């Protein structure tokens, strides 16, 4: 089941006994996991099935990497007090991908529960990653409703923004909606933030125009990202490092910065006429075309590989994350230097 379908059905009758939110097949250019949609679904579930006056007795939140699975299973089997059902949410359930579910193993208590859940409990498992070969997922296929949560495609994103506008009693014209999505990209959190900025900007005016989006969504961090792109494209290592350090000073997490760099390189690759990949949105394409022309197709492929290796080093080897980012930026900005010198020689 897709998450939008699941959200629409919340509150219509009794809930399922076990729900697994997990990544799903995404449209091209999108990611398999959209946490904002998951959070929206969790809020809907809470509002529909948890009595605020009985919250302390009927609602529990656990983290899979902190609480033994047997304890969660025991809590789920406990009969609710003064209420029709107990609601339990387990975040970071991707932890179960790496755990054995063999008989007598800790996870076996939970998988056994999932396959034969209590009638009086709603158990919600949130896994940002899933291994469909593992016993945990197999148990969920058997005893749970599996809800796939990929990022929205363009049409669904437009529908989401229109719904937000309706709920806030403002209007957004077609050109403004296109500009907003071109600027914000594919992440619903970014789109949500951009829409809020635009809606707050127009205030009681009630109609968001393209000019309003451009004025409201100007972002210091965004401008710094494009400065980083321009510096890499110009093979200006000094300016590239300055832009990187400005992003760090803006409290951007290293993983977020790396994701942004990877996104820039990937879109520069997609903007190249030689590739078969769908081109990025026009606003993005105009920003990254110079980067693609400077590095060239072969070096863009190497750049994507460098981003992957940097991500692995940051997560698995204990490398200083800021230092790893500096090394990546130095290598990327040096990548076009040879091409630049050759052009100058001609």
N, C-alpha and C positions, 0 to 999 in steps of 0.2 A: 504494500500500500504506500502511496505517496503522501508526504506530510500535509500538503494542502487539503487533500481529501480527508485525512484523519482529523485535522483541525475543524473542518466543517461539520464533522459528525460528533464532536465533543458536546456532551450534555443531552444528546438525543438517545435517551434510554440508558440502561446500565452500561458501565464501562467494561472493557475487557479485563481479565484478571492480571495479565502480564503484558507489558508493552516494551518493545526494544526500539529505540531510536538509533539508527545507524546510517553510515554513508550509503549513497545509491548512485546509480548511473546518471551522470550529469550531461546536460547539453554541451556541445563543443565549445571550448573556451571557458567552461565553468569548472568549479571544484565540486567534489563529491559530497561535501559536508557544509551545511549552512547553519551555524549555531544560533543565529537570530531567530530563525523559524522554529528551532527546537525550543528555545526559551519562550517563544510565544505560545507554543503548544503546552509547555509545562504550566504556564500561567493560566491558560484556559482550563487545564485539568484541575489545578488547585482551586480555581474559582468555582468550578462546577461540582467538585466532589469533596471539598474540605469545608466543614463548618467552622468559621473563625472562632466561635466560642468554645469549640472542642479541639482546636488545633494542637495544643500541647499533648493531647491524649490520642489523637488519631492520625497525626502527620509526622513523618520522620524523613530526614535527609541524611544519606550516607555517601561516603566516597570510597570507591572500590579499592583504592590503594591505601586506605587507612583502616577499614573495618573488615574483619574476616568474613568470607562469604557465608560461613555457617551461622554467624550471628545475625546476618541479614535474613537468612532463611528462617531462623527461629522467630525473629521479629514479625516476619510476614505471616507466620502461622498463628500468631497471637490474636485472639479474638478481640475486636475493637470494643472499647468501653463507651457506652451511651451513644453509639453511632452505628450506622448501617455498615460502614466499611472503614478500613484503615488504608491510608495512602502512603506509599513508601517510594521515594525517588533515590536512585543510586547513580551518581555521576562517576565519570572516569571508568566506566565499565569496560573500556578497551583493555584494562588491566587483565581481564579474564582471558584474553586471547593467548596470553603467555603462560597460563596456569594449567596444570594437569587436571583432568576431570575423571581420572581413573577411580575405581572404587576405593573408598577410604581417604581419597585426597580431599583437601579442604573445599575445593570448588564443587565436588560431587554433591555436597549438601544443597548447594544453590541450584545446580542443574536438575537435581532430583525434584526440587520444589517447582521449578519452572515447568517441568513436564506434568506435574500434578499440583497445581496451585490451589490455594484456599479460595473459597467463594467470597469471603468477606474482606479481601485485600486487593488493592490495585498496586501492583509492583511495576515501577517504571525504571527501565535501565537505559542509560545514556552512554553510547559508545561512539566516540569521534573517529575511531578506526575499528574495522571488523575483519576477522579472518573467517571466511565462510566455510573453511575446511575443518575448523575446530569444533570440539564437543559443545562448547558454550553456544555457538551459533546454531548448531544442529538442534540443541535443546529448545532454543527460542523458536526455530522453525516449527517445532512440534507443539509447543505449549503457549506461545506468545503471539501477539500481533506484531509483525516486523514492519516498522515504518521507515522508509528510506527518505533521507533528508538532504538531497543535493541542492546546489544553488539554482535559482530560478532562471528560466530563459527570458529573452527580451520581452515577449508578450506578457508573461506572468509578472515580470518586474513592473511593467507599465500598469498592469491591473492592480498590483500591490500599492503603487504610489497613488493611483487614482482613489483607492479605498482609503488611504491615509488622508488624502485631501478631503474626501467626503466626511470622514470622521472629525476633521478639524474645521469643517465648514468653510473651506477655501476652495478656489478653483485653480487649476493649472492648465494653461493652454498647451497645444500639441508641441509647439516649438520649444517651450520651456521644459516640458517633460523630456524631450529628446536631448536638450542641452544638459539637463540634470543627470541623465543616465550616462551620457557620453563622458561627463566629468567624473562621476562617482565610480564608474566601473561595475564590477559584477558582485561585489560583496554587499549584502543587504545592510550590514551595519553602516557602511559608507553612504549608501543610498539613503538610509534612514536619517543619518546625520545631516546630509546635504539637504534633504527635504525639510527637516526641522529648521535649518538655518534660513532657507528661503521663505518658509511659512512665517517665521518670526520677523523676518525682514519686511514683509508686506503688511503685517499686522492686520488692522481692520479693513485694509483695502480690499482684501478678499479674492484677488486674482493675481496669480504668480505668472510673470512674463519671462521671456528669455533673458531680458536685461536684468530682471530681479535675480535670476539664478546666477548670472555672471557676477553680479555685485555681491550677493550674499555668500557665495561659495568660494570666494578668494581665500586661500589658506596659506599661511606662512610656510607650513610644512610641505604643502603641495608645490609651492614655488621653489623651495629648496630641492625637492626631488627633481624638478625639471632642470635646475641649475646643475645638479649632479649629472644628469643625462648629457647636458650640453658640454660639460667639462670632459666627460669621458669621450664624447664624440670628437672634441677638439684635441684629444690626447694631452690635456692639461692636467697632469697629476696633482699639482699643487691645488688648483681650484676644486678638483674632484674631492680631495681629502678635506678641504675646508667645508664643502657642502656636506660631506659625510659627518664631520664633527658637529655641524650645526643641527643635523637631524638627531644626533645623539644628545645634544644639549636641549633639544625640544622634548626629551624624555621618550623618544621612539625606541622601542625594545629592539635589540639586535636581530631577533627572529623576524620582526616586522620589517626592518630595514632590508634584510636579506631577501625577504619575500618581495619587497618593492623592486629591488635591483633585478631579481629574477624575472619579475613581471615586465620590467622595461626591456630587458634583453629578449624575452620571448615575443613581445609585441613588435620589437624591431625586426625580429626574424619573420614574423607573420606579415609585416608590411613590405618585405622584399618581393618584387614582382616575380622572382624565380621560384618562389615556394608555392605549394598547392594549398597551404593552410589558409583558412578564412582570414581576411584582412581584419585588423583591429578597427575599432570605431574611429571615425574621421578625426575627432579631437585628439585621440591618442596617437593616431598615425602621423599627424602633422608634427607631433612632439618627438617621435622616435625615428623618423625617416632619416635624419642626419646621422644618428647613431648607426643605423643599418648600413648607410652608404659608406661610412668611415671604416667600420669593422669588416664589412663584407660577409657573404654567406658562410664561408668556412669558419671564420673567426667567431661569428655569432653562435655557431654550433659548439665551438670550444668554450665560449663564454657561458652557455647554458650548463655545460658539463662542469665548469669551474664552480658555478653556483651550487650545483648538487654536491660536489665534493666539500665545499665550504660548509654547507648545511650539515653534512655528516660529521665533519671535524668539530663543529660547534656543539653538536649533541652527544657525540660518542667518545671524543678523545680528551675532553677537558681543556681544549685550547681556549685561551682568552678570546671572548667573542668579539670585542671591539678590535683587537689585533687581527683576528681572522677577517673581519670586514675591511680593515685597512689594506691588508694584503690583496684581497679580492679587487678592491677599487684600483690599487696600483697596477695590478695585472691587466685589468680591463682598460684603463686609460692608456697603458703602454701598448695595448693591442693594435691601435690604429696608427701608432707612430711610424711604423715602417711604411705603411701605405701613404702617410702624409709626406714622408721624406721622398718617396718615389715620385709623387705628384710634383713636388717642388723641383726635383731633378729634371723632370720633363719640361 
